[in-house]
Amino acid sequence: MPADARLLSAWLREPIRLKDHKPIHLATIADLERAAKRAKNKTLLIWSGRIVLWLATLFFFLGTIVAIVSTLTDSWPEGGTGYLIFANACYELPFIALVWLTGRDAKRLIAKHSTQQARR
């Protein structure tokens, strides 16, 4: 437990989720250590997923640019108009979905950051 009263009050306000749903003031040190480990693992998974999301968005952004440039310069192999539409859609539709998800993630990240700043 923190010795400083300000840090102690901030520590008690943190939403620690204990497995057996007992109140935080009844938690043992082992309970708190397990809760901290679970919180750390959850944060690690969230940030790993966020990195994968942003990298996938970048990949499909570059793929969309290549598909559009290939269409404009007529460098696709001969396959007809249906082939061109399908090839562009294979990059553009996932890119649009990933941009939407990335935007929601960015909004969530900004909102979380601003609420943390307001607490301080």
Backbone hydrogen bonds, N-H to C=O, Kabsch-Sander energy under -0.5 kcal/mol:
donor,donor_aa,acceptor,acceptor_aa,energy
8,L,4,D,-2.5
9,S,5,A,-2.1
10,A,6,R,-1.9
11,W,7,L,-2.5
12,L,8,L,-2.3
13,R,9,S,-1.3
14,E,10,A,-0.7
14,E,11,W,-0.6
16,I,14,E,-1.8
18,L,16,I,-0.7
21,H,18,L,-1.2
26,L,23,P,-1.6
27,A,24,I,-1.3
32,L,28,T,-2.2
33,E,29,I,-2.5
34,R,30,A,-2.5
35,A,31,D,-2.4
36,A,32,L,-2.4
37,K,33,E,-2.2
38,R,34,R,-2.5
39,A,35,A,-2.4
40,K,36,A,-2.3
41,N,37,K,-2.5
42,K,38,R,-2.5
43,T,39,A,-2.3
44,L,40,K,-2.4
45,L,41,N,-2.5
46,I,42,K,-2.5
47,W,43,T,-2.5
48,S,44,L,-2.2
49,G,45,L,-2.5
50,R,46,I,-2.2
51,I,47,W,-2.3
52,V,48,S,-2.3
53,L,49,G,-2.5
54,W,50,R,-2.4
55,L,51,I,-2.5
56,A,52,V,-2.5
57,T,53,L,-2.1
58,L,54,W,-2.1
59,F,55,L,-2.5
60,F,56,A,-2.6
61,F,57,T,-2.0
62,L,58,L,-2.5
63,G,59,F,-2.5
64,T,60,F,-2.2
65,I,61,F,-2.1
66,V,62,L,-2.4
67,A,63,G,-2.5
68,I,64,T,-2.6
69,V,65,I,-2.7
70,S,66,V,-2.6
71,T,67,A,-1.9
72,L,68,I,-2.7
73,T,69,V,-2.4
74,D,71,T,-0.7
75,S,70,S,-2.5
76,W,70,S,-0.6
84,L,80,G,-1.5
85,I,81,T,-2.5
86,F,82,G,-2.5
87,A,83,Y,-2.7
88,N,84,L,-2.3
89,A,85,I,-2.5
90,C,86,F,-1.9
91,Y,87,A,-0.6
91,Y,88,N,-1.0
92,E,88,N,-2.9
93,L,89,A,-1.8
95,F,91,Y,-1.5
96,I,92,E,-2.5
97,A,93,L,-2.2
98,L,94,P,-2.7
99,V,95,F,-2.5
100,W,96,I,-2.0
101,L,97,A,-2.4
102,T,98,L,-2.8
103,G,99,V,-2.4
104,R,100,W,-2.2
105,D,101,L,-2.4
106,A,102,T,-2.6
107,K,103,G,-2.5
108,R,104,R,-2.4
109,L,105,D,-2.5
110,I,106,A,-2.6
111,A,107,K,-2.6
112,K,108,R,-2.4
113,H,109,L,-2.2
114,S,110,I,-2.5
115,T,111,A,-2.1
116,Q,112,K,-2.0
117,Q,113,H,-2.1
118,A,114,S,-1.8
119,R,115,T,-1.5
120,R,116,Q,-1.0
